[in-house]
């Protein structure tokens, strides 16, 4: 059973809009998806999280020129050659 800290009160809108839905819309979604209303809310939040939150942690940004030189040295200094020209 969920504790009080894990519960969330959902207040439905009087009309569907960009930032919310009515209870009737939630009920229609549940019926259409074959889920209960709680599952629909979790499903919708998962979809939103997937589309809004990054799938990976941000890196430190572009490499500095000194870092690029190290990479070039480690790669054997083949800068400027295409893959095709190095294969044939």
C-alpha positions in Angstrom: 0.0 0.0 0.0 1.3 3.5 -0.8 2.3 5.7 2.0 1.0 9.3 2.2 4.3 10.6 0.9 3.9 8.4 -2.3 0.3 9.5 -3.0 -0.6 12.3 -5.4 -3.9 14.1 -5.7 -4.9 14.7 -9.3 -7.3 17.5 -10.0 -9.0 17.2 -13.4 -9.7 20.2 -15.7 -13.2 21.4 -16.4 -12.3 21.1 -20.1 -9.5 19.4 -22.0 -6.7 21.8 -22.8 -3.0 21.8 -23.5 -2.1 21.2 -19.9 -4.8 18.8 -18.6 -7.7 16.6 -19.3 -11.1 16.0 -17.8 -12.0 12.9 -15.9 -14.2 11.8 -18.8 -11.1 11.9 -21.1 -9.1 9.8 -18.7 -11.9 7.3 -18.5 -12.1 7.1 -22.3 -8.4 6.6 -22.6 -8.5 3.8 -20.0 -11.3 2.1 -21.9 -9.5 2.5 -25.2 -6.2 1.2 -23.9 -7.7 -1.6 -21.7 -6.0 -0.1 -18.7 -7.3 1.3 -15.4 -7.1 5.1 -14.8 -3.9 4.9 -12.7 -2.1 2.8 -15.4 -3.1 5.4 -18.0 -1.6 8.2 -15.9 1.6 6.3 -15.4 1.8 5.4 -19.1 1.3 9.1 -20.0 3.9 10.2 -17.6 6.4 7.6 -18.9 5.7 8.9 -22.5 6.3 12.5 -21.4 9.5 11.6 -19.5 10.8 9.7 -22.6 10.2 12.7 -24.8 11.4 15.4 -22.5 14.2 14.1 -20.3 17.6 13.3 -21.9 18.4 9.6 -22.4 22.0 10.2 -21.3 24.0 12.5 -19.0 25.3 15.6 -20.6 29.0 15.5 -21.5 31.6 18.3 -21.0 30.9 19.8 -24.4 33.2 20.0 -27.5 36.8 18.9 -27.2 39.5 21.5 -26.8 42.1 21.8 -29.6 44.7 20.2 -27.3 42.4 17.2 -26.8 41.8 16.9 -30.5 45.6 16.8 -31.1 45.9 14.0 -28.7 43.1 12.1 -30.4 44.7 12.6 -33.8 48.1 11.4 -32.5 46.5 8.3 -31.0 44.6 7.7 -34.2 47.8 7.6 -36.2 47.6 11.0 -37.8 45.4 10.0 -40.7 43.5 13.2 -40.7 42.2 14.2 -44.1 42.2 10.7 -45.6 38.9 9.1 -46.4 38.0 5.6 -45.3 37.8 4.5 -48.9 41.3 5.8 -49.7 42.8 4.1 -46.7 41.2 0.7 -47.7 42.2 0.6 -51.3 
